[in-house]
């Protein structure tokens, strides 16, 4: 038995459910399906109730038990009615089972609950034949069917290894927070390449654009690129030739997966299968702490919203603040956001300096531009003109004084004067934000842990790699 | 009489020589020509001695009296012999007249001297017919002939106004120090546009590329651009269709002339005709002094060399230092050089900061590059790695510590380790340079005056414009 075989056997012991655990999940899902069918009979237009997702496909990872119940509606039912019905029905079913339901939102609203350690999602779809999709979830039953047909017992374990590897490497999950690989995408990779190590070996050699078209919906890679446009990763959906299963995968997560595959292939280790928390506690000393220039915009949430909505708002706001800092004259080395999804949000930036220089370059028009005299008249007597105008090439430039130089003041001014493109949903909370310039000022333990990882700056799989 | 007429009359009073001054220059030039002819008879291969330049064309500006004596050689004389002969002959003639000769260098060596306030140049050329040019100076006698034919008494005064305006605006002179408009070019502009104000009015509306082809050597502007390539200013030489008289004019001086023309056209004032020294003493308070970040590389010259050589070396060194500072992580807002052409050189930079940030971004390869693991292995255990590697797009990045952060130390290190692309001719002197970070440290009065102008940052004509 090779070293890799040993590692994978050990990993499988961690992530493959035992027969009794499988039995438990089976019973839980049957119970929910039964309740859902019962409840469904009280509504018109519901044609079917099915179990979908990793529980149906038997590809779930131990510790990540999840039951997806799909309520199939007649295509004549209005979308509004469908949404209203699935929310009502979902809440009823989950309340009855003590499942603590809450409203969630991906493309459409759905209901999430929890039974013991099992997450339950009650989701609506239309019962349609391909390719007459009405809503985004209509394909799911066909995905389930396809994967079940293609994966035997052994291949299902390979999927589990790949998902666990992706989880530990920080590239698993298609949600906005992650923008990584979905479970279905992991399954398709195993179907395409045949196994876990085969997938890693292939992914180590990926050069974008990567195109995977298992069912040969297209004649060539070129044809796929013509249809989908140049993208780093295109995996044509076997059940829908017009859909890229990897469309949510960001270039970064795609690249991180390539790199993680290379590192594991070169020096395989069980640590790639260990949760990050187990690893980092050993290695986390912040390099250059006290010397580095960090700004943290830290604020409390006044209302709870679905994670995908919140992360979307947070990422948009991070981007808006980044652009604002840049237009104010700062270079932004790095930025990231975090939220506990309930109370606290933060956006962190690393900069070369917390203070702008005394002066900045201000570009004027070319000398042959009709506005050139206007520019000169505007600036020649201005107190903020420190030098110039001089000419470089054909253009005028001046050195202009930076009147506000401190980054904290600049952010506060930007937020209070609405000059930052923040997400509307966070604007009110942001106005009450604290702005810190060292992580020691942050009291919340989880926020601080995130900031330590931010300062370390390595993706999950790299902070355990020591060469 | 309009305001402009009054200003131009006043300017002409300042810059047009009086009849008795004209008489004096005439006599001086005749004397030198006579001596040169006498001396020439002792050499073989000299066919003629003539007076050229502004004295011959009667377009010189009062206070800038200059006599160009051309020694015409037979085309069969070797270039080496020609150069040797003109140096020998020039030194003899000027010594005899107490002219204090020194060796100069433009395209070829020539001899410069001084009689009273008159500068004398003794220059060699080959006596050839167009277009059989052998050396760069062969065209000059044809230039003289052309200009004399084209300019009447009145037009010669218009040339004087244009030259004086260009001098005061800091765009006159084709030498490397200036890279501006030559006297011949000013004459051609007057010939082309008809007068001083006409030239300024046209120049105010110049939009590059500007093409002037007085003798219609070409059918169209497009044809000229095809032959000379895209350039901001092309003035086809009337005596040589293959030569651009404005080839030495930098984009900056071209643009400065456009802007000066616009400003004078809009608010004409005699101050545009006043030497800079008269103006700046009134206006020179350094804005933001003490807050601005200035580095001055100040060094002594161990040997005297022709100004064009020295300025070329100095500009090359300035550029090398600028690139070195940028590659070291500094932004260079502005830079300039100065020398008294005898003892002292300096190169000045204005930067946002005198200190580099604690860290800088260091770019690694894309993840799909074969060297990616090498990059990781190199940096993962390196003490200077402060954060990362992380992935942005498909590429790796780290934050790397700047071990030397002070600009003075960085320049010293660069010079001592030969990591700056300096001119060879200055390398030895540069190693003993002083590096200052405030102009108060500079003792030399003229150097300090230059630095005050550098900090002001306006071209000559703009520091007298107050809107």
Boltz contact constraints between the chains, C-beta under 6 A:
constraints:
  - contact:
      token1: [A, 207]
      token2: [B, 368]
      max_distance: 6.0
  - contact:
      token1: [A, 251]
      token2: [B, 393]
      max_distance: 6.0
  - contact:
      token1: [A, 251]
      token2: [B, 394]
      max_distance: 6.0
  - contact:
      token1: [A, 252]
      token2: [B, 391]
      max_distance: 6.0
  - contact:
      token1: [A, 255]
      token2: [B, 367]
      max_distance: 6.0
  - contact:
      token1: [A, 255]
      token2: [B, 391]
      max_distance: 6.0
  - contact:
      token1: [A, 255]
      token2: [B, 394]
      max_distance: 6.0
  - contact:
      token1: [A, 256]
      token2: [B, 391]
      max_distance: 6.0
  - contact:
      token1: [A, 258]
      token2: [B, 367]
      max_distance: 6.0
  - contact:
      token1: [A, 259]
      token2: [B, 367]
      max_distance: 6.0
  - contact:
      token1: [A, 287]
      token2: [B, 386]
      max_distance: 6.0
  - contact:
      token1: [A, 288]
      token2: [B, 386]
      max_distance: 6.0
  - contact:
      token1: [A, 291]
      token2: [B, 358]
      max_distance: 6.0
  - contact:
      token1: [A, 333]
      token2: [B, 361]
      max_distance: 6.0
  - contact:
      token1: [A, 352]
      token2: [B, 357]
      max_distance: 6.0
  - contact:
      token1: [A, 353]
      token2: [B, 357]
      max_distance: 6.0
  - contact:
      token1: [A, 357]
      token2: [B, 352]
      max_distance: 6.0
  - contact:
      token1: [A, 357]
      token2: [B, 353]
      max_distance: 6.0
  - contact:
      token1: [A, 358]
      token2: [B, 291]
      max_distance: 6.0
  - contact:
      token1: [A, 361]
      token2: [B, 333]
      max_distance: 6.0
  - contact:
      token1: [A, 367]
      token2: [B, 255]
      max_distance: 6.0
  - contact:
      token1: [A, 367]
      token2: [B, 258]
      max_distance: 6.0
  - contact:
      token1: [A, 367]
      token2: [B, 259]
      max_distance: 6.0
  - contact:
      token1: [A, 368]
      token2: [B, 207]
      max_distance: 6.0
  - contact:
      token1: [A, 377]
      token2: [B, 467]
      max_distance: 6.0
  - contact:
      token1: [A, 380]
      token2: [B, 467]
      max_distance: 6.0
  - contact:
      token1: [A, 381]
      token2: [B, 467]
      max_distance: 6.0
  - contact:
      token1: [A, 386]
      token2: [B, 287]
      max_distance: 6.0
  - contact:
      token1: [A, 386]
      token2: [B, 288]
      max_distance: 6.0
  - contact:
      token1: [A, 387]
      token2: [B, 457]
      max_distance: 6.0
  - contact:
      token1: [A, 388]
      token2: [B, 457]
      max_distance: 6.0
  - contact:
      token1: [A, 390]
      token2: [B, 457]
      max_distance: 6.0
  - contact:
      token1: [A, 391]
      token2: [B, 252]
      max_distance: 6.0
  - contact:
      token1: [A, 391]
      token2: [B, 255]
      max_distance: 6.0
  - contact:
      token1: [A, 391]
      token2: [B, 256]
      max_distance: 6.0
  - contact:
      token1: [A, 393]
      token2: [B, 251]
      max_distance: 6.0
  - contact:
      token1: [A, 394]
      token2: [B, 255]
      max_distance: 6.0
  - contact:
      token1: [A, 457]
      token2: [B, 387]
      max_distance: 6.0
  - contact:
      token1: [A, 457]
      token2: [B, 388]
      max_distance: 6.0
  - contact:
      token1: [A, 457]
      token2: [B, 390]
      max_distance: 6.0
  - contact:
      token1: [A, 467]
      token2: [B, 377]
      max_distance: 6.0
  - contact:
      token1: [A, 467]
      token2: [B, 380]
      max_distance: 6.0
  - contact:
      token1: [A, 467]
      token2: [B, 381]
      max_distance: 6.0
